[in-house]
């Protein structure tokens, strides 16, 4: 994960909070979302990964579908 995200997660007490991560990337995220949960102690809900190298319209649709799902 990016250093600023790591710093934020280590600086603030997020235990008992809910995090819904959205990540943009050009490749493989590895265990980023698991690391967020481990470091923060928060409840990490369904995460969304948007690939940099894919069609923008497809990614926009994917994002809008994601927003509808987490709104429930």
C-alpha positions in Angstrom: 0.0 0.0 0.0 1.1 3.6 -0.4 3.2 5.1 2.4 0.6 7.8 3.2 -2.1 5.2 3.7 0.1 3.2 5.9 1.0 6.3 8.0 -2.7 7.2 8.3 -3.7 3.7 9.4 -0.9 3.7 12.1 -1.6 7.2 13.3 -5.4 7.0 13.9 -7.4 4.6 16.1 -9.8 3.0 13.8 -10.8 0.0 15.9 -14.6 -0.5 15.7 -14.8 1.6 12.6 -15.7 0.4 9.1 -13.4 0.9 6.2 -14.6 0.4 2.6 -11.4 0.5 0.5 -11.3 1.6 -3.1 -7.9 1.2 -4.9 -6.7 2.1 -8.3 -3.8 0.1 -9.6 -2.1 -1.0 -12.8 -1.4 -4.5 -11.7 -1.6 -6.8 -8.7 -2.7 -5.5 -5.2 -1.5 -8.5 -3.4 -2.6 -8.5 0.3 -3.2 -4.8 0.5 -6.8 -5.0 1.8 -5.8 -7.7 4.4 -2.9 -5.4 5.5 -5.4 -2.5 5.9 -7.5 -4.6 8.2 -4.5 -6.0 10.2 -2.9 -2.6 10.7 -6.1 -0.6 11.4 -8.0 -3.1 13.5 -11.1 -1.8 11.7 -13.8 -3.9 10.0 -12.9 -3.9 6.3 -15.9 -4.4 4.1 -16.0 -5.4 0.5 -13.2 -3.7 -1.4 -13.1 -2.4 -4.9 -10.0 -2.6 -7.2 -10.1 -0.5 -10.3 -7.4 -1.3 -12.9 -5.6 1.6 -14.5 -5.2 -0.2 -17.9 -8.8 -1.2 -18.5 -11.6 0.6 -20.4 -12.7 3.7 -18.4 -16.4 3.1 -19.1 -16.2 -0.5 -17.8 -14.5 0.8 -14.6 -17.1 3.6 -14.2 -19.9 1.0 -14.4 -18.0 -1.2 -12.0 -17.6 1.7 -9.5 -21.3 2.6 -9.8 -22.4 -1.0 -9.2 -20.1 -1.1 -6.2 -21.6 2.1 -4.7 -25.1 0.6 -5.1 -24.0 -2.6 -3.3 -22.4 -0.8 -0.3 -25.4 1.5 0.1 -27.6 -1.3 1.2 
